[in-house]
Amino acid sequence: MLADHIEAAIADGAIPPGARLGTKEELRRSHDVAYGTLNEALRILHQRGYVTSRTGPGGGLFATEPTANFRLCQLILGFREGGTLADCAVVRHSLEEPVALDAARSRTRADIAELETIMVRMTAARDDAREYLYENWQLHRRIAQIGRNRILGNLYNTLLDASESELHDVAPHPSFAATVGENVAAHRAIVDAIAQASDERVRAAIRAHEAFFVVTNGDRPVMRA
């Protein structure tokens, strides 16, 4: 909500491009939010191209207009022009294999260590559908950040950000409790395949992951994981 509020003010001209928004602490106080909330909002705004940061005297956070690349991503996404969560998920799903393959060919030990840390949090959240989905998406976001093809990774994460920003409520699917163990195992296989830099194992892991793809219930997306 904070990211959307600031973006709307910039897009509507209430905050002109180039205007200084303040420091992180000034923004946190003016909007009366926690540091974690502010940092996540700023990450989204950076991703959307509405905020930039400058260091040194007079530095801080500044409003900016999205670049042509950001506008192109929004055009492709089409999310605000009639797209749905399900549409977004279909496109993102088609990128899962190339994103994972790119990560397997680019990963470092530090990258794998971060994926393992997220897997620990994800496993610990298996009794909480909302928290589990959050950690699930953090894992996929981190995988997309590993690859060398930044257009691919950024497009994937733009789609993920759009889904995350438009998802206002999470309720567990009836099969969630019965299948969450399988879902953890499917993501475990993806991380292991990336760590082993095996294209064959990555493709097999992504195929297994497809069992947990998004289906629809009328106009409402139903996520099996």
Backbone as a chain_set.jsonl record, in Angstrom:
{"seq": "MLADHIEAAIADGAIPPGARLGTKEELRRSHDVAYGTLNEALRILHQRGYVTSRTGPGGGLFATEPTANFRLCQLILGFREGGTLADCAVVRHSLEEPVALDAARSRTRADIAELETIMVRMTAARDDAREYLYENWQLHRRIAQIGRNRILGNLYNTLLDASESELHDVAPHPSFAATVGENVAAHRAIVDAIAQASDERVRAAIRAHEAFFVVTNGDRPVMRA", "coords": {"N": [[0.825, -1.208, 0.0], [1.949, 1.24, 0.744], [3.951, 1.555, -1.208], [2.317, 1.725, -3.495], [0.934, 4.079, -2.902], [2.961, 6.087, -2.908], [3.917, 5.763, -5.512], [1.608, 6.492, -6.986], [1.408, 9.188, -6.311], [3.673, 10.224, -7.559], [3.244, 9.481, -10.24], [0.908, 10.916, -10.758], [1.785, 13.489, -10.644], [1.788, 14.893, -8.287], [4.02, 14.611, -6.757], [6.783, 15.796, -8.195], [9.021, 14.54, -10.785], [12.379, 14.085, -9.815], [12.118, 15.349, -7.417], [13.052, 15.535, -3.998], [12.492, 12.946, -1.797], [13.28, 12.454, 0.745], [15.234, 11.142, 3.505], [15.649, 7.662, 4.407], [14.92, 7.428, 7.09], [13.447, 9.767, 7.482], [11.31, 9.316, 5.729], [10.25, 7.017, 6.897], [9.327, 8.007, 9.355], [7.48, 9.979, 8.515], [5.523, 8.48, 7.258], [4.898, 6.744, 9.215], [5.683, 3.975, 9.589], [7.119, 0.666, 9.964], [10.648, -0.211, 9.81], [11.101, -2.467, 8.206], [8.794, -2.543, 6.615], [9.03, -0.126, 5.198], [11.467, -0.579, 3.819], [10.73, -2.718, 2.139], [8.735, -1.483, 0.612], [10.271, 0.467, -0.697], [11.953, -1.19, -2.169], [10.133, -2.255, -4.001], [9.36, 0.095, -5.305], [11.803, 0.925, -6.411], [12.111, -1.211, -8.16], [10.002, -0.748, -9.879], [10.764, 1.596, -10.971], [10.336, 4.161, -9.95], [11.682, 5.431, -7.914], [14.856, 6.648, -6.938], [18.152, 6.563, -5.508], [20.558, 8.718, -3.961], [23.86, 9.427, -2.915], [25.934, 11.21, -0.523], [26.309, 14.787, 0.301], [23.164, 16.337, 0.674], [21.947, 14.154, -0.304], [19.822, 11.227, -0.577], [16.56, 9.877, -1.032], [14.92, 10.03, -4.154], [12.297, 11.108, -6.328], [11.502, 9.664, -9.47], [10.977, 9.243, -13.015], [9.777, 6.309, -14.633], [12.02, 4.464, -16.697], [12.381, 3.838, -20.267], [12.717, 1.105, -20.464], [11.47, 0.167, -18.134], [8.85, 1.007, -18.656], [8.345, -0.562, -20.866], [8.383, -3.099, -19.734], [6.079, -2.872, -18.161], [4.206, -2.578, -20.18], [4.394, -5.043, -21.503], [3.648, -6.64, -19.417], [1.027, -5.77, -18.931], [-0.623, -5.608, -16.772], [-2.065, -3.657, -15.368], [-3.812, -2.981, -17.312], [-5.965, -4.639, -17.637], [-5.097, -7.214, -17.258], [-4.821, -10.246, -15.295], [-4.225, -11.874, -12.105], [-3.949, -14.57, -12.701], [-3.251, -14.473, -15.437], [-0.774, -13.226, -15.215], [0.6, -15.161, -13.755], [0.688, -17.276, -15.587], [2.443, -16.35, -17.6], [4.758, -15.919, -16.066], [5.185, -18.522, -15.193], [5.952, -19.769, -17.554], [8.522, -18.935, -17.742], [9.956, -20.218, -15.806], [11.667, -22.495, -16.243], [13.819, -21.537, -18.059], [14.825, -19.518, -16.36], [15.706, -20.967, -14.092], [17.62, -22.628, -15.297], [19.462, -20.71, -16.168], [20.286, -19.762, -13.703], [21.527, -22.067, -12.683], [23.762, -22.184, -14.265], [25.167, -20.021, -13.484], [25.47, -19.751, -10.753], [26.955, -19.158, -7.513], [28.83, -20.22, -4.604], [27.967, -18.617, -2.521], [25.47, -17.807, -3.467], [24.067, -20.238, -3.428], [24.106, -20.743, -0.695], [22.424, -18.71, 0.214], [20.015, -19.492, -0.97], [19.63, -21.867, 0.417], [19.193, -20.879, 2.986], [16.75, -19.574, 2.649], [15.199, -21.798, 2.045], [15.176, -23.081, 4.512], [13.624, -21.28, 6.035], [11.287, -21.407, 4.572], [10.51, -24.087, 4.881], [10.035, -24.081, 7.617], [7.758, -22.555, 7.688], [5.628, -24.055, 6.892], [3.155, -24.569, 8.042], [1.705, -22.303, 7.854], [-0.078, -20.746, 5.557], [0.029, -18.175, 4.311], [2.573, -17.146, 5.082], [4.135, -19.163, 4.087], [3.72, -18.957, 1.304], [4.859, -16.459, 0.896], [7.617, -16.94, 1.519], [8.093, -18.884, -0.376], [7.88, -17.4, -2.754], [9.99, -15.664, -2.294], [12.117, -17.384, -2.584], [11.941, -18.074, -5.33], [12.307, -15.532, -6.394], [14.941, -14.985, -5.609], [16.316, -16.968, -7.023], [15.916, -16.034, -9.623], [17.472, -13.772, -9.524], [20.04, -14.701, -9.601], [20.955, -15.492, -12.122], [22.817, -14.672, -15.168], [21.553, -13.452, -17.279], [20.092, -10.612, -17.286], [17.844, -9.348, -18.331], [16.006, -11.429, -18.574], [15.871, -12.266, -15.847], [14.987, -9.888, -14.587], [12.531, -9.444, -15.861], [11.119, -11.691, -15.019], [11.039, -11.21, -12.217], [9.663, -8.798, -12.198], [7.138, -9.628, -12.991], [6.59, -11.26, -10.794], [6.625, -9.368, -8.73], [4.402, -7.858, -9.468], [2.325, -9.719, -9.13], [2.565, -10.108, -6.378], [2.015, -7.557, -5.36], [-0.632, -7.234, -6.034], [-1.964, -9.211, -4.74], [-4.128, -9.569, -2.258], [-5.115, -11.144, -0.248], [-4.659, -14.305, 1.328], [-5.624, -17.59, 1.365], [-5.561, -20.911, 2.504], [-5.456, -23.537, 0.102], [-7.701, -26.35, -0.102], [-6.16, -28.664, -0.357], [-3.734, -27.965, 0.647], [-2.463, -28.57, 3.198], [-2.106, -31.314, 2.928], [-0.404, -31.532, 0.785], [1.773, -29.906, 1.131], [4.22, -30.899, 1.999], [5.148, -32.267, -0.263], [5.413, -30.113, -1.921], [7.465, -28.658, -0.693], [9.5, -30.525, -1.104], [9.647, -30.453, -3.901], [10.674, -27.903, -4.378], [13.038, -28.17, -3.013], [14.326, -29.95, -4.688], [14.729, -28.333, -6.933], [16.55, -26.408, -5.948], [18.703, -28.099, -5.295], [19.361, -29.066, -7.834], [20.182, -26.726, -9.119], [22.396, -26.133, -7.542], [24.043, -28.248, -8.248], [24.527, -27.644, -10.816], [23.281, -28.869, -13.011], [21.797, -29.253, -16.011], [19.991, -31.2, -16.886], [18.894, -32.17, -14.481], [17.764, -29.827, -13.528], [15.733, -29.357, -15.426], [14.137, -31.619, -14.968], [13.374, -31.16, -12.311], [11.908, -28.797, -12.565], [9.796, -29.73, -14.11], [8.559, -31.419, -12.237], [7.811, -29.484, -10.44], [5.745, -28.27, -11.789], [3.395, -29.49, -11.074], [2.351, -28.003, -9.086], [1.357, -25.73, -10.095], [-0.483, -22.66, -10.777], [-3.992, -22.763, -10.806], [-7.308, -21.919, -11.917], [-10.293, -20.655, -10.393], [-13.039, -19.828, -11.551], [-12.947, -16.385, -11.712], [-11.148, -16.18, -9.784], [-7.892, -16.704, -8.627], [-6.413, -19.802, -7.772], [-4.017, -21.057, -5.775], [-2.038, -23.825, -5.52], [0.042, -24.089, -3.823]], "CA": [[0.0, 0.0, 0.0], [2.836, 2.4, 0.786], [4.556, 1.679, -2.531], [1.29, 2.196, -4.416], [0.631, 5.472, -2.546], [4.042, 6.949, -3.391], [3.915, 5.679, -6.978], [0.485, 7.277, -7.501], [1.727, 10.609, -6.147], [4.657, 10.576, -8.593], [2.608, 9.338, -11.553], [-0.104, 11.969, -10.909], [2.431, 14.787, -10.641], [1.785, 15.506, -6.961], [5.454, 14.65, -6.463], [7.405, 15.886, -9.512], [10.284, 13.811, -10.959], [13.541, 14.809, -9.316], [11.865, 15.863, -6.071], [13.648, 14.755, -2.908], [11.505, 12.346, -0.905], [13.83, 12.456, 2.094], [16.03, 9.975, 3.863], [14.823, 6.536, 4.838], [14.368, 7.715, 8.41], [12.406, 10.791, 7.311], [10.143, 8.658, 5.133], [9.667, 6.102, 7.883], [8.58, 8.796, 10.332], [6.346, 10.682, 7.907], [4.471, 7.508, 6.935], [4.634, 5.988, 10.44], [5.77, 2.538, 9.308], [8.314, -0.01, 10.463], [11.764, -0.221, 8.862], [10.909, -3.547, 7.245], [7.748, -2.126, 5.668], [9.604, 0.901, 4.33], [12.463, -1.185, 2.925], [10.039, -3.496, 1.116], [8.084, -0.525, -0.284], [11.312, 1.074, -1.523], [12.403, -2.202, -3.126], [9.119, -2.312, -5.051], [9.427, 1.345, -6.072], [13.018, 0.837, -7.224], [11.843, -2.18, -9.213], [9.063, -0.136, -10.823], [11.423, 2.732, -11.596], [9.799, 5.431, -9.459], [12.538, 6.0, -6.875], [16.291, 6.423, -7.047], [18.862, 7.047, -4.323], [21.819, 9.425, -4.186], [24.673, 9.547, -1.711], [26.65, 12.47, -0.372], [25.544, 15.93, 0.81], [21.905, 16.545, -0.027], [21.484, 12.892, -0.868], [18.61, 10.631, -0.048], [15.705, 9.211, -2.001], [14.341, 11.01, -5.063], [11.299, 10.625, -7.272], [11.988, 9.595, -10.843], [10.048, 8.639, -13.956], [10.269, 5.026, -15.14], [12.714, 4.501, -17.977], [11.702, 3.124, -21.354], [12.738, -0.329, -20.152], [10.427, -0.095, -17.152], [7.552, 1.142, -19.316], [8.192, -1.732, -21.724], [8.0, -4.207, -18.859], [4.68, -2.693, -17.784], [3.404, -2.832, -21.363], [4.371, -6.493, -21.687], [2.882, -7.202, -18.313], [-0.373, -5.466, -19.174], [-1.346, -5.962, -15.565], [-3.04, -2.621, -15.017], [-4.683, -2.755, -18.453], [-6.937, -5.712, -17.765], [-4.521, -8.509, -16.933], [-5.229, -10.813, -14.008], [-3.199, -12.652, -11.417], [-3.76, -15.82, -13.435], [-2.478, -14.144, -16.634], [0.583, -12.955, -14.762], [1.198, -16.431, -13.354], [0.939, -18.089, -16.79], [3.666, -15.858, -18.241], [5.885, -16.199, -15.161], [5.397, -19.968, -15.186], [6.675, -20.145, -18.774], [9.923, -18.532, -17.587], [10.579, -20.953, -14.701], [12.784, -23.339, -16.675], [14.999, -20.759, -18.465], [15.376, -18.817, -15.197], [16.436, -21.933, -13.278], [18.799, -23.042, -16.055], [20.409, -19.597, -16.118], [20.836, -19.748, -12.345], [22.418, -23.216, -12.529], [25.001, -21.918, -15.003], [25.78, -18.791, -12.975], [25.445, -19.706, -9.289], [28.168, -19.233, -6.702], [28.572, -20.833, -3.298], [27.185, -17.664, -1.727], [24.099, -17.876, -3.961], [23.456, -21.471, -2.919], [23.918, -20.566, 0.748], [21.224, -17.886, 0.404], [18.863, -20.338, -1.296], [19.448, -22.807, 1.525], [18.611, -20.126, 4.099], [15.32, -19.382, 2.354], [14.561, -23.109, 2.163], [14.952, -23.329, 5.941], [12.471, -20.466, 6.443], [10.123, -21.923, 3.853], [10.12, -25.331, 5.551], [9.504, -23.732, 8.934], [6.476, -21.871, 7.526], [4.718, -24.956, 6.191], [1.839, -24.577, 8.683], [1.115, -20.972, 7.677], [-0.182, -20.601, 4.1], [0.474, -16.854, 3.885], [4.015, -17.045, 5.251], [4.759, -20.136, 3.187], [3.711, -18.393, -0.036], [5.835, -15.378, 0.886], [8.96, -17.518, 1.426], [8.137, -19.551, -1.678], [8.182, -16.391, -3.766], [11.339, -15.151, -2.051], [13.033, -18.359, -3.183], [11.921, -17.908, -6.789], [12.899, -14.22, -6.692], [16.398, -15.086, -5.457], [16.806, -17.761, -8.152], [15.929, -15.157, -10.8], [18.541, -12.784, -9.364], [21.344, -15.348, -9.734], [21.367, -15.653, -13.515], [23.533, -13.594, -15.86], [20.641, -12.789, -18.213], [19.348, -9.701, -16.433], [16.527, -9.087, -18.908], [15.182, -12.56, -18.161], [15.641, -12.22, -14.407], [14.191, -8.716, -14.227], [11.169, -9.662, -16.333], [10.51, -12.658, -14.1], [10.766, -10.582, -10.927], [8.615, -7.803, -12.406], [5.887, -10.397, -12.938], [6.398, -11.693, -9.415], [6.269, -8.172, -7.96], [3.026, -7.496, -9.803], [1.46, -10.676, -8.444], [2.647, -9.87, -4.941], [1.376, -6.29, -5.011], [-2.071, -7.316, -6.265], [-2.534, -10.29, -3.939], [-4.523, -8.916, -1.014], [-5.485, -12.106, 0.777], [-4.201, -15.666, 1.069], [-6.317, -18.633, 2.117], [-5.007, -22.192, 2.062], [-6.23, -24.459, -0.722], [-8.041, -27.533, 0.693], [-5.118, -29.689, -0.432], [-2.452, -27.397, 1.062], [-1.843, -29.314, 4.296], [-1.75, -32.66, 2.486], [0.601, -31.527, -0.287], [2.858, -28.962, 1.375], [5.472, -31.645, 2.057], [5.563, -32.509, -1.635], [5.828, -28.833, -2.479], [8.801, -28.397, -0.156], [10.416, -31.437, -1.788], [9.816, -29.988, -5.277], [11.585, -26.762, -4.349], [14.323, -28.728, -2.595], [14.934, -30.536, -5.89], [15.189, -27.24, -7.787], [17.761, -25.847, -5.34], [19.782, -29.087, -5.444], [19.749, -29.12, -9.243], [20.945, -25.51, -9.388], [23.683, -26.278, -6.864], [24.851, -29.217, -8.988], [24.713, -27.112, -12.176], [22.873, -29.927, -13.933], [20.659, -28.866, -16.839], [19.037, -32.301, -16.905], [18.187, -32.208, -13.196], [16.938, -28.619, -13.451], [14.526, -29.572, -16.239], [13.3, -32.606, -14.273], [12.828, -30.514, -11.117], [10.876, -27.852, -12.997], [8.627, -30.529, -14.51], [7.894, -31.836, -11.002], [7.251, -28.269, -9.85], [4.545, -27.91, -12.533], [2.217, -30.039, -10.401], [1.862, -27.01, -8.125], [1.086, -24.506, -10.842], [-1.737, -21.967, -10.476], [-5.196, -23.051, -11.579], [-8.273, -20.861, -11.642], [-11.628, -20.989, -9.927], [-13.723, -18.66, -12.069], [-12.027, -15.281, -11.841], [-10.279, -16.164, -8.595], [-6.773, -17.645, -8.742], [-6.238, -20.765, -6.684], [-2.633, -21.513, -5.783], [-1.959, -25.082, -4.8], [1.198, -24.084, -2.921]], "C": [[0.863, 1.265, 0.0], [3.482, 2.625, -0.577], [3.552, 2.232, -3.538], [0.972, 3.669, -4.17], [1.692, 6.423, -3.103], [4.091, 6.94, -4.911], [2.811, 6.546, -7.568], [0.772, 8.768, -7.412], [2.718, 11.08, -7.201], [4.014, 10.542, -9.965], [1.606, 10.453, -11.821], [0.499, 13.37, -10.92], [2.415, 15.501, -9.31], [3.208, 15.598, -6.411], [6.167, 14.687, -7.806], [8.679, 15.053, -9.605], [11.46, 14.672, -10.529], [13.359, 15.35, -7.918], [12.49, 14.943, -5.027], [12.548, 14.264, -1.982], [11.954, 12.377, 0.54], [14.769, 11.287, 2.297], [15.095, 8.84, 4.243], [14.155, 6.836, 6.18], [13.253, 8.755, 8.321], [11.135, 10.185, 6.716], [9.451, 7.74, 6.132], [8.805, 6.87, 8.891], [7.35, 9.443, 9.719], [5.197, 9.739, 7.572], [4.149, 6.587, 8.113], [4.589, 4.48, 10.176], [7.056, 1.971, 9.89], [9.403, 0.002, 9.384], [11.562, -1.289, 7.787], [9.879, -3.192, 6.178], [8.291, -1.106, 4.685], [10.585, 0.29, 3.342], [11.802, -1.985, 1.815], [9.343, -2.571, 0.12], [9.102, 0.109, -1.225], [11.851, 0.087, -2.55], [11.423, -2.284, -4.296], [9.196, -1.074, -5.939], [10.674, 1.408, -6.94], [12.768, -0.082, -8.421], [10.936, -1.579, -10.291], [9.654, 1.095, -11.507], [10.954, 4.093, -11.124], [10.665, 6.098, -8.394], [13.995, 5.676, -7.179], [16.955, 7.015, -5.815], [20.165, 7.717, -4.734], [22.543, 9.549, -2.863], [25.321, 10.927, -1.651], [25.764, 13.57, 0.177], [24.279, 16.17, -0.016], [21.33, 15.285, -0.635], [20.218, 12.394, -0.2], [17.866, 9.915, -1.144], [14.97, 10.256, -2.834], [13.32, 10.341, -5.988], [11.889, 10.631, -8.675], [10.918, 8.979, -11.727], [10.618, 7.313, -14.435], [10.947, 5.2, -16.489], [11.911, 3.762, -19.042], [11.649, 1.627, -21.079], [11.656, -0.688, -19.149], [9.043, 0.006, -17.802], [7.285, -0.046, -20.232], [7.775, -2.939, -20.906], [6.527, -4.101, -18.473], [3.759, -2.962, -18.961], [3.275, -4.326, -21.609], [3.492, -7.134, -20.63], [1.392, -6.979, -18.524], [-1.24, -5.624, -17.945], [-2.421, -4.941, -15.232], [-4.0, -2.33, -16.163], [-5.608, -3.94, -18.681], [-6.38, -7.095, -17.508], [-4.979, -8.969, -15.561], [-4.041, -11.5, -13.352], [-2.902, -13.942, -12.174], [-2.957, -15.582, -14.71], [-1.003, -13.97, -16.286], [1.303, -14.264, -14.444], [1.537, -17.301, -14.561], [2.246, -17.669, -17.457], [4.885, -16.175, -17.372], [6.213, -17.687, -15.166], [6.202, -20.403, -16.4], [8.161, -19.81, -18.683], [10.667, -19.359, -16.535], [11.808, -21.75, -15.156], [13.984, -22.516, -17.147], [15.634, -19.993, -17.296], [16.22, -19.763, -14.351], [17.697, -22.42, -13.988], [19.875, -21.959, -16.024], [21.073, -19.531, -14.746], [21.836, -20.877, -12.145], [23.764, -22.971, -13.205], [25.766, -20.729, -14.429], [26.031, -18.802, -11.473], [26.84, -19.783, -8.674], [27.822, -19.938, -5.399], [27.723, -19.92, -2.427], [25.72, -17.678, -2.16], [23.384, -19.102, -3.386], [23.202, -21.36, -1.421], [22.665, -19.738, 1.022], [19.96, -18.681, 0.076], [18.579, -21.327, -0.166], [18.808, -22.117, 2.724], [17.114, -19.91, 3.884], [14.57, -20.702, 2.47], [14.272, -23.444, 3.617], [13.721, -22.562, 6.417], [11.185, -20.997, 5.813], [9.601, -23.201, 4.514], [9.489, -25.048, 6.899], [8.115, -23.106, 8.851], [5.401, -22.773, 6.934], [3.329, -25.045, 6.816], [1.103, -23.247, 8.547], [1.095, -20.661, 6.179], [0.35, -19.26, 3.615], [1.996, -16.744, 3.953], [4.736, -18.001, 4.302], [4.82, -19.584, 1.757], [4.745, -17.281, -0.148], [7.251, -15.935, 0.717], [9.155, -18.247, 0.107], [8.537, -18.552, -2.754], [9.549, -15.756, -3.551], [12.379, -16.091, -2.66], [13.096, -18.171, -4.694], [12.543, -16.568, -7.19], [14.425, -14.304, -6.632], [17.006, -15.909, -6.592], [16.917, -16.88, -9.397], [17.049, -14.124, -10.724], [19.923, -13.38, -9.622], [21.858, -15.328, -11.165], [22.065, -14.44, -14.103], [22.63, -12.82, -16.819], [19.712, -11.888, -17.406], [17.987, -9.335, -17.018], [15.56, -10.186, -18.481], [14.845, -12.477, -16.679], [14.759, -11.059, -13.991], [12.744, -8.856, -14.679], [10.44, -10.615, -15.399], [10.127, -11.978, -12.784], [9.754, -9.448, -11.034], [7.247, -8.468, -12.356], [5.578, -10.835, -11.511], [5.99, -10.522, -8.532], [4.823, -7.773, -8.208], [2.041, -8.424, -9.116], [1.399, -10.371, -6.96], [1.897, -8.605, -4.548], [-0.135, -6.342, -5.169], [-2.746, -8.401, -5.434], [-2.847, -9.758, -2.548], [-4.884, -9.906, 0.099], [-5.005, -13.489, 0.354], [-4.977, -16.612, 1.968], [-5.8, -19.971, 1.611], [-5.981, -22.978, 1.183], [-6.556, -25.683, 0.129], [-6.946, -28.606, 0.706], [-3.78, -29.218, 0.138], [-1.76, -28.248, 2.121], [-1.349, -30.681, 3.836], [-0.594, -32.658, 1.489], [1.792, -30.62, -0.003], [4.214, -29.664, 1.46], [6.02, -31.918, 0.677], [6.063, -31.218, -2.278], [7.214, -28.44, -1.986], [9.829, -29.248, -0.898], [10.68, -30.986, -3.227], [10.783, -28.808, -5.331], [12.987, -27.174, -3.887], [15.066, -29.279, -3.808], [15.457, -29.448, -6.83], [16.489, -26.659, -7.258], [18.938, -26.804, -5.514], [20.283, -29.138, -6.882], [20.572, -27.888, -9.634], [22.331, -25.611, -8.764], [24.61, -27.209, -7.629], [25.105, -28.788, -10.438], [24.372, -28.148, -13.241], [21.634, -29.486, -14.709], [19.572, -29.937, -16.806], [18.22, -32.335, -15.62], [17.316, -30.966, -13.013], [15.633, -28.834, -14.214], [13.58, -30.561, -15.556], [12.632, -31.982, -13.051], [11.724, -29.532, -11.484], [9.629, -28.601, -13.447], [7.851, -30.997, -13.276], [7.192, -30.647, -10.335], [5.944, -27.868, -10.526], [3.273, -28.447, -11.899], [1.583, -29.031, -9.457], [1.574, -25.674, -8.804], [-0.275, -23.942, -10.449], [-2.848, -22.461, -11.397], [-6.194, -21.956, -11.24], [-9.607, -21.43, -11.216], [-12.51, -19.812, -10.315], [-12.698, -17.559, -12.289], [-11.01, -15.236, -10.7], [-9.146, -17.148, -8.746], [-6.7, -18.549, -7.535], [-4.826, -21.311, -6.788], [-2.512, -22.774, -4.922], [-0.771, -25.128, -3.86], [1.317, -22.717, -2.315]], "O": [[0.537, 2.243, -0.672], [3.554, 3.759, -1.05], [3.887, 3.103, -4.34], [0.763, 4.425, -5.118], [1.358, 7.446, -3.702], [4.283, 7.984, -5.534], [3.043, 7.261, -8.544], [0.427, 9.528, -8.317], [2.62, 12.207, -7.685], [4.206, 11.455, -10.768], [1.457, 10.896, -12.96], [-0.21, 14.341, -11.18], [2.962, 16.598, -9.191], [3.553, 16.539, -5.696], [6.157, 13.678, -8.511], [9.36, 14.875, -8.596], [11.518, 15.859, -10.85], [14.328, 15.769, -7.285], [12.457, 13.72, -5.163], [11.77, 15.055, -1.447], [11.134, 12.333, 1.456], [15.058, 10.535, 1.366], [13.888, 9.04, 4.385], [12.978, 6.538, 6.38], [12.235, 8.64, 9.003], [10.025, 10.501, 7.144], [8.223, 7.692, 6.202], [7.703, 6.443, 9.236], [6.285, 9.456, 10.337], [4.034, 10.14, 7.597], [3.246, 5.754, 8.029], [3.609, 3.804, 10.488], [7.965, 2.714, 10.262], [9.119, 0.199, 8.202], [11.819, -1.049, 6.608], [10.057, -3.495, 4.999], [8.047, -1.202, 3.482], [10.544, 0.606, 2.152], [12.254, -1.944, 0.671], [9.354, -2.837, -1.082], [8.832, 0.271, -2.415], [12.171, 0.474, -3.674], [11.84, -2.373, -5.451], [9.11, -1.17, -7.163], [10.621, 1.886, -8.073], [13.16, 0.226, -9.547], [11.093, -1.873, -11.476], [9.112, 1.58, -12.5], [11.152, 5.086, -11.824], [10.393, 7.236, -8.013], [14.323, 4.574, -7.619], [16.379, 7.877, -5.151], [20.793, 7.337, -5.722], [21.923, 9.751, -1.818], [25.26, 11.703, -2.605], [24.597, 13.331, 0.489], [24.322, 16.201, -1.245], [20.354, 15.329, -1.384], [19.628, 13.074, 0.64], [18.474, 9.402, -2.083], [14.459, 11.241, -2.3], [13.463, 9.18, -6.371], [12.684, 11.507, -9.02], [10.043, 8.267, -11.235], [11.829, 7.201, -14.626], [10.501, 5.99, -17.321], [10.891, 3.14, -18.747], [10.67, 0.958, -21.412], [10.996, -1.718, -19.284], [8.166, -0.814, -17.529], [6.145, -0.49, -20.365], [6.917, -3.715, -21.327], [5.809, -5.1, -18.456], [2.667, -3.502, -18.79], [2.185, -4.824, -21.891], [2.705, -8.039, -20.907], [0.588, -7.889, -18.322], [-2.459, -5.759, -18.056], [-3.541, -5.296, -14.863], [-4.911, -1.517, -16.009], [-5.992, -4.21, -19.819], [-7.133, -8.068, -17.538], [-5.468, -8.172, -14.761], [-2.991, -11.682, -13.967], [-1.748, -14.359, -12.278], [-2.081, -16.379, -15.046], [-0.115, -14.49, -16.962], [2.462, -14.454, -14.812], [2.558, -17.988, -14.562], [3.058, -18.514, -17.835], [5.911, -16.639, -17.87], [7.383, -18.069, -15.147], [7.039, -21.3, -16.302], [8.967, -20.335, -19.45], [11.881, -19.216, -16.387], [12.863, -21.684, -14.525], [15.093, -22.769, -16.677], [16.855, -19.84, -17.252], [17.323, -19.409, -13.936], [18.732, -22.605, -13.349], [21.06, -22.258, -15.871], [22.273, -19.276, -14.639], [22.876, -20.682, -11.515], [24.788, -23.493, -12.764], [26.894, -20.461, -14.843], [26.745, -17.936, -10.969], [27.762, -20.38, -9.23], [26.655, -20.218, -5.127], [26.862, -20.388, -1.682], [24.825, -17.573, -1.321], [22.247, -19.014, -2.921], [22.178, -21.839, -0.933], [21.924, -20.03, 1.961], [18.949, -18.556, 0.767], [17.422, -21.589, 0.163], [17.97, -22.708, 3.405], [16.315, -20.044, 4.812], [13.432, -20.73, 2.94], [13.234, -24.03, 3.923], [12.872, -23.115, 7.116], [10.133, -21.027, 6.451], [8.393, -23.371, 4.685], [8.518, -25.699, 7.284], [7.371, -23.121, 9.832], [4.355, -22.28, 6.513], [2.407, -25.551, 6.177], [0.001, -23.088, 9.07], [2.134, -20.347, 5.596], [1.052, -19.209, 2.605], [2.634, -16.303, 2.997], [5.807, -17.688, 3.782], [5.837, -19.722, 1.077], [5.43, -17.167, -1.164], [8.004, -15.458, -0.132], [10.246, -18.235, -0.463], [9.422, -18.82, -3.567], [10.202, -15.353, -4.514], [13.397, -15.643, -3.186], [14.182, -18.116, -5.27], [13.227, -16.481, -8.21], [15.118, -13.762, -7.493], [18.092, -15.588, -7.073], [17.895, -16.968, -10.139], [17.525, -13.653, -11.757], [20.881, -12.638, -9.841], [23.055, -15.165, -11.398], [21.924, -13.323, -13.605], [22.908, -11.663, -17.138], [18.68, -12.333, -16.903], [17.061, -9.038, -16.263], [14.432, -9.907, -18.076], [13.683, -12.599, -16.292], [13.881, -11.216, -13.143], [11.828, -8.438, -13.97], [9.289, -10.381, -15.031], [9.011, -12.155, -12.295], [9.054, -9.159, -10.064], [6.311, -7.941, -11.754], [4.427, -10.782, -11.077], [5.112, -10.661, -7.681], [4.104, -7.396, -7.282], [1.031, -7.971, -8.578], [0.327, -10.374, -6.355], [1.219, -8.578, -3.521], [-0.852, -5.584, -4.516], [-3.973, -8.499, -5.425], [-1.939, -9.523, -1.75], [-4.947, -9.524, 1.268], [-4.954, -13.801, -0.836], [-4.987, -16.454, 3.189], [-5.618, -20.145, 0.406], [-7.172, -23.07, 1.481], [-5.767, -26.034, 1.007], [-6.825, -29.364, 1.669], [-2.801, -29.964, 0.124], [-0.594, -28.61, 1.958], [-0.309, -31.158, 4.29], [0.115, -33.655, 1.356], [2.725, -30.562, -0.804], [5.233, -29.109, 1.05], [7.227, -31.815, 0.457], [7.006, -31.225, -3.069], [8.039, -27.949, -2.757], [10.894, -28.76, -1.274], [11.799, -31.118, -3.724], [11.616, -28.728, -6.233], [13.989, -26.6, -4.315], [16.276, -29.101, -3.942], [16.506, -29.617, -7.452], [17.429, -26.438, -8.022], [20.044, -26.375, -5.844], [21.486, -29.241, -7.122], [21.539, -27.995, -10.388], [23.325, -25.223, -9.379], [25.821, -26.994, -7.662], [25.801, -29.472, -11.187], [25.078, -28.288, -14.239], [20.551, -29.358, -14.138], [18.385, -29.628, -16.712], [17.002, -32.507, -15.658], [16.247, -31.044, -12.408], [14.554, -28.528, -13.706], [12.365, -30.367, -15.563], [11.459, -32.242, -12.783], [10.714, -29.445, -10.786], [8.514, -28.147, -13.191], [6.62, -30.974, -13.273], [6.121, -30.792, -9.746], [5.116, -27.196, -9.911], [2.187, -27.925, -12.151], [0.424, -29.176, -9.07], [1.551, -24.626, -8.159], [-1.109, -24.638, -9.869], [-2.667, -22.563, -12.61], [-5.935, -21.143, -10.352], [-9.999, -22.526, -11.615], [-12.716, -18.899, -9.515], [-11.694, -17.768, -12.971], [-10.134, -14.372, -10.659], [-9.398, -18.331, -8.974], [-6.902, -18.108, -6.404], [-4.477, -21.955, -7.777], [-2.85, -22.767, -3.739], [-0.591, -26.123, -3.158], [2.222, -22.471, -1.518]]}, "num_chains": 1, "name": "protein.A"}
